[in-house]
Amino acid sequence: MSDPKPIEVFYWPTPNGWKITIMLEECGLPYVVRPVHIGKGEQFREEFLAISPNNKIPAIIDPDGPGGEPISIFESGAILCYLGNKSGQFYPRDERQRVAVDEWLFWQVAGLGPMAGQAHHFRIYAPEKIPYAINRFTAEVERLYGVLDHRLTRHPYLAGDDYTIADIASFGWVKLWDRQGIDIERFPAIKRWLMAIKARPAVQRALAIGADGRKRSEQDA
């Protein structure tokens, strides 16, 4: 029997990109990285648009998709669910447990990620510093950290006792707390959770992918 073909990951080392490489490393699925340099606008190329119509990374192509046929998937939350179902890992089969994962996964993709991204933009990258925008998005991110800390005070992980795709989804954004104007010492449960995830070997391997390219692009910016 031949080895499975690797999943193609269209990637740049950002919080959303990290979600997918972390999941693949955790699951032990074979993959190959296809860099998409977002600082150079490579996400707007026609060939990338064909698999990611929103012009955003990450996206994947799994040559061994449902029925053995290739499938392309965009949107990080959808990719995490697909990989969880494919591997049978970090995404529970039990419906009650899966609903808890979905709640926190959707909380991240609809709230934490967009708000933290706006905080990054207005605090770091915007050519004009707009106090209203900085204060608005910083305050909303701080509120979301309060929600997260409250949850993690009562449970070791977002969906309960087990590490899941909900944690993988949120980790990359929370890892950059200092860029969001957050004092992590005010959120001890989040700090404990961050340290536990950072210590995982699969997470360390995933974060190393493309790290030099990210550093150079930030220096250019």
Secondary structure by P-SEA (a helix, b strand, c coil): cccccbbbbbccccaaaaaaaaaaaaabbbbbbbcccccccccccccccccccccccbbbbcccccccbbbbbccaaaaaaaaaaaacccccccaaaaaaaaaaaaaaaacaaaaaaaaaaaacccccccaaaaaaaaaaaaaaaaaaaaaaacccccccccccaaaaaaaaaaaacccccccccccaaaaaaaaaaaacaaaaaaaacaaaaaaaaaaac
